[in-house]
């Protein structure tokens, strides 16, 4: 059920969309170089508005299903324990590099090719000016110079486009988000209490995106020495020893960034910590907004949010001011380098001819780009390091034990649930366990009711069967699939039919039987679109009883071997509860 795709691509206007490989995978070498493999899709978009079925599928290597297993295997091989418990920022970065090293090399080649070709024109400026100053000009030399300019610009443009495309193809952000999401599903109860949903949202939306955006700037640092070397070659060929003055001035501007970069890193960490605190408070307020409204506490909590926001703004201002200082230092770097270089030319007596001056000025302008981007690159590295640390701290949280429940295949035994010498606790550090000395068996086909006062551990008992509570001692064994109805209803966004089917195929006869058993027929008749009515966020347009009965219908439709109901009749009236009790148990 969980492996079914949420998006259906059965019908497609493009024949390639239904194939096992993507358009890019099936394309030839020339088609990949010129991006002509996008032609069919662009032609279709010209003739009609594109919809989801018109978009071709991704190749397995470019999808989450292809990159996540590789990423996890690399983390397992790097980690000493084979788990996330000892993962660090360095190990996480190493795993990402080992997962995508082939594409990283490809992007590095394109980045180097783009850099080298961008300096070809600068090198030819002096020759072009000399050619224009010649009295008898030869057409052959002029044609060769123009051809060299055109080819260099063409190669630079293609390499730039391929660099952007391949950087998007790395899939670092997708791998991190999928890993974080799977980690969030397997967190232990104690870890869930220590980390809120606001922290998880920040890790996914901010940190994973920050690491993914590093694809665009990861080549800037190692390319900077290459660019400076190429610029020095051009300057030395035109200005001689004055080129070393330009190199010294460039190094000085780069060294001025080191202390500011350290200060910026500190401010970045403080900003992210205060952002976490504000997001946690906002998440708690939004989850309990009804209580705040009833008690009239809106202004009190609003002032708390404003105080947290004020602290966050204070660190953001410091971070922005430091970034502005970095930008101002490097903004004046090209003019500073030009002043030092031409001053050295005057001191050394080097003649400043037209071609030499134009070539030097063009080279300084070309260096202005990487020098200006250096603060952004350093800021990106700092932000990526902070984000990697935060992701690692989340991945190191305690998980539920994978062997907490022994799951047997359906039909292998006549015992559905077997708990022996069970001892469970929500807080593993507590000396008093939540449940202890549990010994019971449930035969297949039997109906078992568990009664007790409020807080006696009924929900915890179901959680230990599901493996959602830490097991201290004992054995838990289940046979077959399990469908659970929680005490607080969870409703999937979408139509009522989609929430009941939950990704499974439609069986109309069973579907109608489930609707009748859960007393949903009358409710669907009242709704304007029946079971095709869109459910609002968290089922806001449904009553509590309707949400609970839809949740019961979803569990019954799965036709599981074991059904776990946690107070399923609490939100329905007595008549409906009696109907559910009599009919649902016999379906």
SEDRENDREN-431974 format. One record per residue (C-alpha): y negated, x, z negated; residue number from 1; residue in one letter. Coordinates in pm, 1 decimal. Layout:
N
         y         x         z  loti  rose
         Y         X         Z   NUM     A
...
% end
This chain:
587
         y         x         z  loti  rose
       0.0       0.0       0.0     1     X
    -246.9     273.1     -97.6     2     X
    -172.8     467.9     221.3     3     X
    -287.1     186.7     449.3     4     X
    -617.0     269.2     627.6     5     X
    -916.3      63.4     522.2     6     X
   -1058.9      77.3     875.1     7     X
    -858.2     -67.0    1163.5     8     X
    -871.0     113.0    1498.4     9     X
    -603.8     -91.6    1674.8    10     X
    -833.4    -204.6    1953.0    11     X
   -1063.7      45.2    2112.8    12     X
   -1270.9      57.5    2425.2    13     X
   -1193.0     426.3    2460.5    14     X
    -838.4     520.1    2553.6    15     X
    -877.3     846.5    2365.1    16     X
    -944.9     664.4    2039.0    17     X
    -588.3     539.6    2021.8    18     X
    -435.4     878.2    2087.4    19     X
    -305.9    1106.6    1816.0    20     X
    -575.6    1365.5    1881.2    21     X
    -951.9    1342.1    1899.4    22     X
   -1167.9    1383.6    2207.5    23     X
   -1267.0    1729.9    2093.1    24     X
    -905.1    1841.9    2045.7    25     X
    -801.5    1727.4    2393.6    26     X
   -1107.4    1881.2    2562.6    27     X
   -1086.4    2194.9    2773.8    28     X
   -1275.7    2520.2    2724.3    29     X
   -1563.0    2436.5    2961.0    30     X
   -1587.2    2085.3    2817.5    31     X
   -1614.3    2226.5    2464.2    32     X
   -1879.0    2480.8    2564.2    33     X
   -2098.0    2224.0    2740.2    34     X
   -2016.7    1928.9    2506.1    35     X
   -1912.8    1725.7    2810.5    36     X
   -1621.2    1583.7    2606.7    37     X
   -1880.0    1345.7    2458.7    38     X
   -1945.7    1203.3    2805.7    39     X
   -1715.3     895.1    2784.9    40     X
   -1859.7     790.2    2450.7    41     X
   -2219.4     840.4    2566.2    42     X
   -2149.2     649.1    2885.9    43     X
   -2000.6     361.8    2687.0    44     X
   -2301.1     364.6    2453.3    45     X
   -2528.1     337.9    2755.5    46     X
   -2348.1      24.4    2874.6    47     X
   -2302.1    -155.2    2540.1    48     X
   -2376.3    -134.3    2169.5    49     X
   -2114.3      82.2    2002.8    50     X
   -1903.1     -66.1    1726.0    51     X
   -1645.6      83.8    1493.3    52     X
   -1356.7      47.5    1736.0    53     X
   -1544.0     250.2    1999.1    54     X
   -1570.0     559.3    1778.6    55     X
   -1280.9     800.4    1847.4    56     X
   -1053.2     908.2    1567.0    57     X
   -1079.1    1248.9    1406.0    58     X
    -808.5    1506.9    1444.6    59     X
    -589.9    1556.3    1136.2    60     X
    -733.7    1902.7    1076.0    61     X
   -1086.6    1756.6    1065.5    62     X
   -1001.7    1466.3     834.3    63     X
    -971.2    1449.4     457.1    64     X
    -594.3    1410.5     488.0    65     X
    -577.7    1749.2     657.9    66     X
    -819.2    1956.6     449.5    67     X
    -749.7    1829.6      94.4    68     X
    -382.0    1941.9      75.7    69     X
    -482.5    2288.0     201.9    70     X
    -765.6    2307.1     -49.1    71     X
    -541.5    2205.5    -339.5    72     X
    -273.1    2454.0    -239.0    73     X
    -531.6    2734.4    -234.7    74     X
    -656.1    2639.3    -581.7    75     X
    -297.2    2630.3    -706.1    76     X
    -224.9    2976.1    -565.5    77     X
    -546.2    3124.5    -707.7    78     X
    -525.4    2962.0   -1051.5    79     X
    -307.4    3134.6   -1310.0    80     X
    -173.6    2803.4   -1442.1    81     X
    -155.5    2627.9   -1107.2    82     X
    -392.6    2360.8   -1237.3    83     X
    -766.7    2304.2   -1275.2    84     X
    -767.2    2412.2   -1641.4    85     X
    -886.2    2768.6   -1571.2    86     X
   -1079.8    2712.2   -1249.6    87     X
   -1414.1    2892.8   -1228.1    88     X
   -1699.6    2886.8    -979.9    89     X
   -1569.9    3205.9    -817.8    90     X
   -1215.9    3068.6    -784.3    91     X
   -1343.7    2739.6    -646.0    92     X
   -1562.4    2917.8    -390.5    93     X
   -1271.2    3145.2    -300.1    94     X
   -1045.7    2844.0    -244.6    95     X
   -1305.4    2683.7     -18.2    96     X
   -1341.0    3004.7     182.8    97     X
    -964.4    3050.6     218.9    98     X
    -930.4    2688.0     330.2    99     X
   -1196.2    2709.6     601.7   100     X
   -1197.5    3083.3     683.2   101     X
   -1118.5    3033.5    1052.1   102     X
   -1416.5    2804.0    1107.5   103     X
   -1634.9    3029.6     893.0   104     X
   -1554.3    3321.4    1125.4   105     X
   -1630.9    3102.8    1428.4   106     X
   -1966.5    2999.9    1283.0   107     X
   -2039.8    3364.1    1194.7   108     X
   -1978.0    3466.2    1557.4   109     X
   -2210.2    3193.0    1684.2   110     X
   -2474.5    3288.2    1426.4   111     X
   -2455.0    3655.5    1527.9   112     X
   -2470.0    3567.0    1897.6   113     X
   -2774.8    3347.7    1839.7   114     X
   -2947.7    3623.6    1642.6   115     X
   -2881.8    3896.8    1898.5   116     X
   -2991.8    3687.3    2196.6   117     X
   -3311.2    3583.3    2017.9   118     X
   -3425.4    3949.1    2016.4   119     X
   -3349.1    4015.0    2384.6   120     X
   -3676.6    3863.7    2496.7   121     X
   -3871.8    4064.9    2239.3   122     X
   -3718.6    4385.4    2368.7   123     X
   -3805.5    4297.7    2729.5   124     X
   -4172.7    4209.1    2664.5   125     X
   -4290.2    4568.8    2696.2   126     X
   -4098.5    4614.7    3021.4   127     X
   -4239.5    4288.1    3155.9   128     X
   -4599.4    4393.0    3076.0   129     X
   -4534.8    4733.5    3236.1   130     X
   -4397.4    4559.0    3543.4   131     X
   -4712.9    4345.5    3571.5   132     X
   -4932.5    4656.7    3545.0   133     X
   -4748.1    4837.5    3825.4   134     X
   -4946.3    4870.5    4145.7   135     X
   -4657.5    4842.1    4391.4   136     X
   -4420.9    4588.6    4234.6   137     X
   -4055.0    4556.9    4331.2   138     X
   -3922.4    4201.3    4348.5   139     X
   -3577.5    4310.3    4237.5   140     X
   -3704.7    4429.8    3898.1   141     X
   -3898.4    4107.8    3845.2   142     X
   -3598.2    3890.6    3929.9   143     X
   -3376.6    4087.6    3691.9   144     X
   -3627.8    4051.5    3407.7   145     X
   -3659.9    3675.8    3464.3   146     X
   -3282.0    3637.5    3488.8   147     X
   -3238.2    3828.3    3161.1   148     X
   -3493.8    3602.6    2989.0   149     X
   -3322.7    3284.1    3118.2   150     X
   -2967.6    3393.1    3031.4   151     X
   -3074.2    3501.4    2682.2   152     X
   -3243.9    3167.5    2616.9   153     X
   -2944.6    2974.3    2752.8   154     X
   -2695.9    3163.3    2535.9   155     X
   -2921.9    3128.0    2233.0   156     X
   -2948.5    2751.3    2280.3   157     X
   -2573.3    2698.8    2326.6   158     X
   -2483.5    2919.9    2030.1   159     X
   -2734.4    2733.8    1809.7   160     X
   -2583.8    2395.9    1902.7   161     X
   -2228.5    2518.6    1846.9   162     X
   -2330.4    2671.8    1514.4   163     X
   -2458.5    2335.8    1391.1   164     X
   -2153.7    2152.7    1523.0   165     X
   -1900.9    2392.9    1371.8   166     X
   -2086.9    2395.1    1039.9   167     X
   -2042.2    2019.1    1022.7   168     X
   -1675.1    2061.8    1109.0   169     X
   -1605.1    2273.4     798.3   170     X
   -1555.1    1965.6     579.8   171     X
   -1637.2    2132.1     246.7   172     X
   -1819.7    1828.8     112.7   173     X
   -1534.7    1592.7     206.6   174     X
   -1277.0    1815.3      36.5   175     X
   -1480.6    1836.0    -284.0   176     X
   -1553.2    1463.0    -300.0   177     X
   -1186.1    1375.0    -245.5   178     X
   -1076.1    1624.1    -511.5   179     X
   -1335.7    1499.5    -761.0   180     X
   -1236.0    1138.2    -693.4   181     X
    -866.6    1211.0    -749.4   182     X
    -955.0    1402.2   -1065.4   183     X
   -1153.5    1104.3   -1192.8   184     X
    -849.5     879.2   -1148.7   185     X
    -627.1    1109.7   -1354.7   186     X
    -861.7    1180.0   -1648.7   187     X
    -721.1    1128.3   -1994.6   188     X
    -869.3     871.9   -2229.9   189     X
   -1038.4    1141.8   -2436.3   190     X
   -1197.0    1295.8   -2125.9   191     X
   -1322.0     954.3   -2014.8   192     X
   -1492.1     908.0   -2349.0   193     X
   -1662.1    1246.6   -2318.2   194     X
   -1783.9    1198.2   -1959.4   195     X
   -1964.4     890.7   -1835.8   196     X
   -1976.1     735.6   -1491.9   197     X
   -2328.8     874.1   -1449.4   198     X
   -2197.0    1229.9   -1467.4   199     X
   -1930.1    1148.9   -1208.9   200     X
   -2194.3    1000.5    -978.8   201     X
   -2408.1    1312.4   -1012.7   202     X
   -2113.6    1543.2    -943.2   203     X
   -2027.2    1351.6    -624.9   204     X
   -2374.6    1270.5    -494.1   205     X
   -2562.4    1585.3    -595.1   206     X
   -2328.3    1874.9    -663.0   207     X
   -2070.5    1817.3    -389.9   208     X
   -2347.2    1753.0    -137.9   209     X
   -2532.3    2067.1    -248.6   210     X
   -2221.3    2281.6    -195.5   211     X
   -2159.2    2111.9     139.7   212     X
   -2516.0    2178.6     253.6   213     X
   -2462.3    2549.7     187.6   214     X
   -2282.9    2555.5     525.6   215     X
   -2621.2    2569.5     695.0   216     X
   -2754.6    2870.7     503.7   217     X
   -2448.1    3078.6     417.2   218     X
   -2503.9    3312.1     716.9   219     X
   -2872.6    3367.9     652.2   220     X
   -2832.5    3645.0     394.9   221     X
   -2591.6    3871.7     584.7   222     X
   -2782.2    3808.3     908.0   223     X
   -3109.5    3925.1     751.8   224     X
   -3008.8    4296.9     761.2   225     X
   -2895.5    4245.7    1121.2   226     X
   -3229.9    4091.9    1212.5   227     X
   -3421.2    4366.7    1035.4   228     X
   -3209.7    4630.3    1214.5   229     X
   -3275.3    4473.5    1555.1   230     X
   -3644.6    4446.7    1473.9   231     X
   -3652.0    4811.9    1364.3   232     X
   -3487.5    4918.0    1690.5   233     X
   -3751.1    4732.2    1891.3   234     X
   -4037.3    4858.0    1675.6   235     X
   -3913.0    5218.5    1683.6   236     X
   -3880.4    5207.9    2061.7   237     X
   -4239.9    5087.0    2088.8   238     X
   -4425.1    5227.0    1783.2   239     X
   -4217.1    5526.9    1679.8   240     X
   -4245.3    5639.2    1315.6   241     X
   -4471.2    5344.5    1229.1   242     X
   -4157.8    5127.6    1234.1   243     X
   -4054.7    5281.0     899.8   244     X
   -4378.9    5157.1     747.6   245     X
   -4284.1    4809.4     865.4   246     X
   -3941.4    4852.2     704.6   247     X
   -4097.0    4959.2     372.7   248     X
   -4333.8    4662.0     374.1   249     X
   -4044.3    4425.3     448.9   250     X
   -3834.9    4567.0     162.7   251     X
   -4127.5    4527.8     -79.3   252     X
   -4166.8    4160.5       6.1   253     X
   -3793.5    4108.3     -44.5   254     X
   -3788.1    4283.7    -384.2   255     X
   -4074.1    4066.3    -504.5   256     X
   -3837.9    3769.3    -487.6   257     X
   -3581.8    3891.4    -745.5   258     X
   -3759.2    3798.1   -1073.3   259     X
   -3882.2    3469.3    -930.6   260     X
   -3528.0    3385.8    -817.2   261     X
   -3390.4    3432.2   -1167.6   262     X
   -3657.4    3208.0   -1314.6   263     X
   -3584.6    2946.1   -1050.8   264     X
   -3212.2    2949.3   -1133.7   265     X
   -3287.9    2881.6   -1500.1   266     X
   -3516.5    2591.8   -1410.6   267     X
   -3254.7    2451.9   -1171.7   268     X
   -2991.9    2442.0   -1448.2   269     X
   -3232.8    2273.1   -1689.6   270     X
   -3326.9    2017.4   -1425.5   271     X
   -2964.6    1921.3   -1358.4   272     X
   -2888.1    1888.5   -1731.7   273     X
   -3183.6    1656.7   -1790.7   274     X
   -3090.3    1458.2   -1479.3   275     X
   -2742.2    1406.4   -1627.6   276     X
   -2889.8    1277.6   -1952.4   277     X
   -3113.3    1030.1   -1769.9   278     X
   -2831.1     908.4   -1544.1   279     X
   -2603.3     854.4   -1844.1   280     X
   -2867.7     647.5   -2018.7   281     X
   -2938.0     443.4   -1705.4   282     X
   -2567.3     378.6   -1651.4   283     X
   -2521.0     254.1   -2006.7   284     X
   -2827.6      31.1   -1984.0   285     X
   -2719.5    -125.2   -1654.8   286     X
   -2369.1    -188.9   -1784.7   287     X
   -2504.8    -364.1   -2095.6   288     X
   -2813.7    -524.6   -1941.8   289     X
   -2705.1    -871.7   -2054.4   290     X
   -2705.4    -767.0   -2421.7   291     X
   -3046.4    -602.8   -2380.3   292     X
   -3187.3    -919.8   -2227.3   293     X
   -3045.5   -1142.6   -2499.5   294     X
   -3173.9    -918.5   -2779.7   295     X
   -3511.7    -851.4   -2616.9   296     X
   -3464.8    -473.0   -2622.8   297     X
   -3597.7    -407.7   -2269.4   298     X
   -3918.9    -231.1   -2375.1   299     X
   -3742.6     -14.4   -2634.3   300     X
   -3490.3     118.8   -2387.8   301     X
   -3755.0     142.5   -2116.6   302     X
   -3950.3     380.3   -2339.9   303     X
   -3636.6     589.0   -2389.6   304     X
   -3584.2     612.9   -2015.3   305     X
   -3949.2     711.1   -1969.5   306     X
   -3912.5     986.0   -2229.7   307     X
   -3603.2    1122.5   -2056.5   308     X
   -3779.3    1099.9   -1722.3   309     X
   -4080.9    1283.9   -1864.8   310     X
   -3858.4    1570.5   -1981.0   311     X
   -3690.1    1579.6   -1641.2   312     X
   -4024.8    1580.5   -1459.7   313     X
   -4139.4    1870.6   -1675.5   314     X
   -3849.3    2088.3   -1559.2   315     X
   -3885.7    1966.0   -1201.4   316     X
   -4251.9    2071.5   -1202.2   317     X
   -4162.1    2418.5   -1325.1   318     X
   -3890.8    2444.1   -1060.9   319     X
   -4126.5    2332.1    -783.1   320     X
   -4404.3    2566.3    -896.2   321     X
   -4163.2    2860.4    -895.4   322     X
   -4042.3    2764.2    -546.8   323     X
   -4402.8    2743.8    -431.6   324     X
   -4465.6    3095.9    -562.1   325     X
   -4162.9    3217.7    -369.3   326     X
   -4289.1    3052.7     -54.6   327     X
   -4638.9    3193.2     -96.4   328     X
   -4502.3    3546.7    -138.3   329     X
   -4302.4    3530.1     181.3   330     X
   -4556.4    3324.2     373.6   331     X
   -4792.9    3617.5     375.0   332     X
   -4516.5    3869.6     445.6   333     X
   -4553.4    3882.5     829.2   334     X
   -4928.0    3941.4     810.2   335     X
   -4874.7    4204.3     539.3   336     X
   -4607.8    4381.1     746.8   337     X
   -4828.4    4375.9    1059.6   338     X
   -5124.5    4517.4     866.7   339     X
   -4916.8    4802.0     721.0   340     X
   -4752.8    4880.4    1057.2   341     X
   -5071.2    4894.1    1266.1   342     X
   -5243.5    5087.7     989.3   343     X
   -4962.8    5345.0    1005.1   344     X
   -5003.0    5362.0    1383.3   345     X
   -5369.7    5452.5    1339.6   346     X
   -5285.3    5716.9    1079.5   347     X
   -5010.6    5873.0    1294.1   348     X
   -5223.7    5855.9    1607.6   349     X
   -4981.5    5631.4    1796.1   350     X
   -5160.5    5460.7    2087.7   351     X
   -5161.3    5082.3    2066.9   352     X
   -5104.0    4976.1    2427.8   353     X
   -5094.1    4614.2    2539.9   354     X
   -4718.4    4596.0    2586.7   355     X
   -4648.3    4768.4    2254.5   356     X
   -4885.9    4542.7    2060.6   357     X
   -4748.0    4225.7    2218.7   358     X
   -4388.4    4334.7    2154.3   359     X
   -4468.1    4426.7    1791.6   360     X
   -4654.1    4099.5    1726.0   361     X
   -4368.8    3898.9    1879.8   362     X
   -4119.7    4090.7    1663.8   363     X
   -4323.2    4022.2    1349.9   364     X
   -4334.2    3655.7    1442.9   365     X
   -3958.4    3653.4    1498.8   366     X
   -3908.1    3811.4    1156.9   367     X
   -4132.4    3546.7    1006.6   368     X
   -3852.3    3289.4    1042.5   369     X
   -3579.7    3466.3     841.0   370     X
   -3834.1    3595.0     587.9   371     X
   -3963.6    3242.3     536.2   372     X
   -3609.4    3107.6     510.9   373     X
   -3505.9    3375.0     260.3   374     X
   -3651.2    3186.4     -40.9   375     X
   -3472.2    2872.4      75.7   376     X
   -3150.2    3070.6     118.3   377     X
   -3180.2    3217.2    -229.2   378     X
   -3262.7    2874.4    -371.0   379     X
   -2960.3    2733.9    -188.6   380     X
   -2735.9    3002.2    -338.8   381     X
   -2875.0    2933.1    -684.5   382     X
   -2829.4    2557.0    -646.3   383     X
   -2479.0    2607.2    -507.9   384     X
   -2383.8    2829.9    -800.9   385     X
   -2511.3    2570.7   -1049.1   386     X
   -2330.7    2290.6    -864.5   387     X
   -2005.8    2489.5    -852.1   388     X
   -2025.4    2545.2   -1227.4   389     X
   -2078.6    2174.3   -1286.8   390     X
   -1791.3    2078.5   -1056.3   391     X
   -1564.7    2329.3   -1232.2   392     X
   -1657.5    2191.3   -1573.3   393     X
   -1557.5    1845.6   -1448.9   394     X
   -1232.1    1968.4   -1293.8   395     X
   -1140.2    2143.9   -1618.9   396     X
   -1138.2    1814.5   -1811.5   397     X
    -806.0    1711.9   -1960.7   398     X
    -580.4    1502.3   -1739.8   399     X
    -309.0    1252.4   -1815.0   400     X
      33.1    1409.0   -1827.5   401     X
     217.2    1366.4   -1498.1   402     X
     549.1    1324.8   -1682.5   403     X
     421.8    1070.0   -1932.9   404     X
     628.1     800.0   -1760.7   405     X
     960.0     850.8   -1583.1   406     X
     955.3     626.8   -1277.0   407     X
    1289.7     526.6   -1130.1   408     X
    1336.0     364.0    -788.1   409     X
    1380.5      -8.8    -771.3   410     X
    1737.2    -128.7    -830.5   411     X
    1861.9     198.3    -980.5   412     X
    1912.9      39.4   -1324.6   413     X
    1908.8    -305.2   -1485.4   414     X
    1646.8    -199.3   -1742.8   415     X
    1286.9    -245.6   -1626.1   416     X
    1110.7     -79.4   -1921.5   417     X
    1262.9     155.1   -2177.3   418     X
    1054.4     314.3   -2454.5   419     X
    1233.1     531.1   -2709.3   420     X
    1077.7     705.5   -3012.3   421     X
     734.8     650.8   -2859.1   422     X
     425.3     793.6   -3024.6   423     X
      91.7     754.4   -2844.1   424     X
    -273.1     817.0   -2924.3   425     X
    -601.8     765.3   -2744.1   426     X
    -743.3    1063.7   -2933.7   427     X
    -499.8    1355.1   -2938.7   428     X
    -702.3    1529.3   -3211.4   429     X
    -662.4    1236.1   -3449.6   430     X
    -403.1    1272.7   -3724.9   431     X
    -316.7     901.8   -3712.7   432     X
    -166.9     800.8   -3373.3   433     X
    -259.4     471.2   -3212.3   434     X
     105.3     364.0   -3169.2   435     X
     410.6     519.3   -3328.1   436     X
     784.6     462.7   -3364.7   437     X
     808.4     243.7   -3053.6   438     X
    1162.7     157.2   -2948.2   439     X
    1228.3    -133.3   -2711.9   440     X
    1394.6    -221.7   -2383.2   441     X
    1314.7    -494.3   -2133.7   442     X
    1591.5    -610.9   -1904.2   443     X
    1520.4    -701.6   -1543.3   444     X
    1415.9   -1063.2   -1497.2   445     X
    1327.9   -1107.7   -1865.1   446     X
     996.1   -1248.9   -1983.5   447     X
     856.3   -1079.3   -2292.1   448     X
     548.9   -1189.9   -2487.1   449     X
     375.0    -955.1   -2729.6   450     X
     167.3   -1123.2   -2998.5   451     X
     -63.3    -973.2   -3255.7   452     X
    -407.9    -980.4   -3410.8   453     X
    -717.1    -838.5   -3247.0   454     X
    -701.0    -459.2   -3244.8   455     X
    -331.3    -441.9   -3326.5   456     X
    -252.4    -238.2   -3012.9   457     X
    -134.6    -490.0   -2753.0   458     X
    -348.0    -341.0   -2472.0   459     X
    -254.4      10.2   -2586.1   460     X
     112.6     -84.0   -2551.7   461     X
      61.2    -180.7   -2189.0   462     X
    -139.0     138.5   -2134.4   463     X
     150.4     351.4   -2259.3   464     X
     380.0     179.0   -2008.0   465     X
     128.9     260.9   -1732.8   466     X
      89.8     618.9   -1854.7   467     X
    -281.9     578.9   -1925.6   468     X
    -263.5     687.9   -2290.1   469     X
    -167.2    1033.7   -2414.4   470     X
     200.1    1056.1   -2510.4   471     X
     268.2    1263.3   -2821.0   472     X
     642.8    1203.5   -2858.7   473     X
     920.9     999.7   -2705.7   474     X
    1022.5     883.8   -2360.9   475     X
     891.3     606.0   -2136.5   476     X
    1092.9     491.4   -1838.0   477     X
    1012.9     224.8   -1581.3   478     X
    1217.7     100.8   -1287.1   479     X
    1042.7     -20.1    -971.3   480     X
     685.7     -99.6    -881.0   481     X
     433.0    -230.0   -1132.7   482     X
     152.5    -483.9   -1095.0   483     X
     -98.5    -505.3   -1380.3   484     X
    -358.7    -767.3   -1471.8   485     X
    -615.7    -619.1   -1707.2   486     X
    -809.4    -804.7   -1971.2   487     X
   -1138.3    -744.1   -1789.3   488     X
   -1105.1    -855.7   -1426.6   489     X
   -1165.6    -601.6   -1151.4   490     X
   -1272.6    -751.7    -819.1   491     X
   -1276.8    -562.6    -490.6   492     X
   -1589.4    -595.6    -276.2   493     X
   -1521.8    -792.7      41.7   494     X
   -1377.4   -1135.2     109.5   495     X
   -1154.3   -1323.7    -133.1   496     X
    -864.0   -1281.6     107.5   497     X
    -911.8    -904.2     119.1   498     X
    -927.2    -886.5    -260.1   499     X
    -595.3   -1072.3    -288.5   500     X
    -414.8    -886.0     -10.2   501     X
    -547.2    -547.0    -135.3   502     X
    -452.9    -363.0     182.4   503     X
    -111.7    -524.0     240.4   504     X
      -4.1    -724.8     544.0   505     X
     -64.4   -1098.6     551.2   506     X
     235.0   -1317.8     470.2   507     X
      91.6   -1665.8     514.2   508     X
     369.8   -1849.1     332.3   509     X
     357.0   -1625.9      26.6   510     X
     -22.5   -1622.9      40.0   511     X
     -39.9   -2002.8      21.7   512     X
     217.4   -2008.0    -257.6   513     X
      12.8   -1761.9    -462.5   514     X
    -307.6   -1961.0    -409.2   515     X
    -134.5   -2276.9    -527.8   516     X
      20.0   -2105.7    -829.1   517     X
    -316.9   -1962.3    -938.0   518     X
    -504.6   -2293.0    -891.9   519     X
    -736.2   -2143.1    -631.1   520     X
    -704.4   -2416.0    -369.2   521     X
    -976.4   -2635.0    -517.2   522     X
   -1208.8   -2338.2    -566.7   523     X
   -1168.1   -2229.4    -205.0   524     X
   -1242.3   -2582.4     -83.9   525     X
   -1572.6   -2577.2    -272.7   526     X
   -1681.4   -2239.0    -133.3   527     X
   -1862.4   -2258.8     203.9   528     X
   -1631.0   -2014.1     385.6   529     X
   -1315.8   -2062.1     181.0   530     X
   -1118.3   -1743.2     129.9   531     X
   -1349.7   -1566.8     377.5   532     X
   -1639.0   -1590.6     130.6   533     X
   -1789.0   -1250.5      57.2   534     X
   -1757.8   -1152.3    -308.6   535     X
   -2077.2   -1008.2    -453.4   536     X
   -2107.6    -687.2    -652.2   537     X
   -1856.6    -706.6    -941.2   538     X
   -1788.6   -1068.2    -848.6   539     X
   -2137.9   -1185.7    -938.4   540     X
   -2102.5   -1507.5    -734.1   541     X
   -1775.3   -1604.1    -907.6   542     X
   -1715.3   -1748.3   -1251.2   543     X
   -1512.4   -1564.9   -1512.1   544     X
   -1213.3   -1791.8   -1457.6   545     X
   -1227.2   -1748.9   -1080.2   546     X
   -1235.3   -1370.6   -1110.5   547     X
    -941.7   -1374.3   -1349.2   548     X
    -732.3   -1601.1   -1125.1   549     X
    -811.1   -1390.4    -817.2   550     X
    -694.5   -1087.5   -1012.1   551     X
    -371.5   -1267.3   -1105.8   552     X
    -322.9   -1373.8    -743.2   553     X
    -363.2   -1013.2    -627.7   554     X
     -92.8    -899.8    -869.2   555     X
     146.2   -1181.3    -776.4   556     X
     103.3   -1125.0    -403.4   557     X
     223.9    -763.6    -435.4   558     X
     571.9    -892.2    -531.4   559     X
     623.3    -605.4    -775.0   560     X
     931.1    -544.1    -989.9   561     X
     733.1    -538.7   -1315.6   562     X
     428.9    -752.6   -1400.1   563     X
     205.1    -660.6   -1693.0   564     X
     -44.5    -927.1   -1806.2   565     X
    -306.4    -834.5   -2066.2   566     X
    -437.2   -1165.0   -2208.1   567     X
    -466.4   -1317.2   -1856.8   568     X
    -562.5   -1665.6   -1978.3   569     X
    -862.6   -1565.6   -2190.7   570     X
   -1121.4   -1659.5   -1926.5   571     X
    -966.3   -1992.4   -1814.1   572     X
    -964.2   -2333.3   -1976.6   573     X
    -660.9   -2473.2   -2158.7   574     X
    -540.9   -2692.7   -1868.9   575     X
    -562.0   -2412.7   -1612.7   576     X
    -402.7   -2169.6   -1856.6   577     X
    -108.6   -2407.0   -1908.2   578     X
     -66.0   -2439.1   -1530.9   579     X
     -74.5   -2061.1   -1487.3   580     X
     173.2   -2014.0   -1770.9   581     X
     423.0   -2259.0   -1625.1   582     X
     387.4   -2183.9   -1251.6   583     X
     300.1   -1813.0   -1230.4   584     X
     599.6   -1703.9   -1433.4   585     X
     834.8   -1891.9   -1198.4   586     X
     684.2   -1779.6    -865.6   587     X
% end
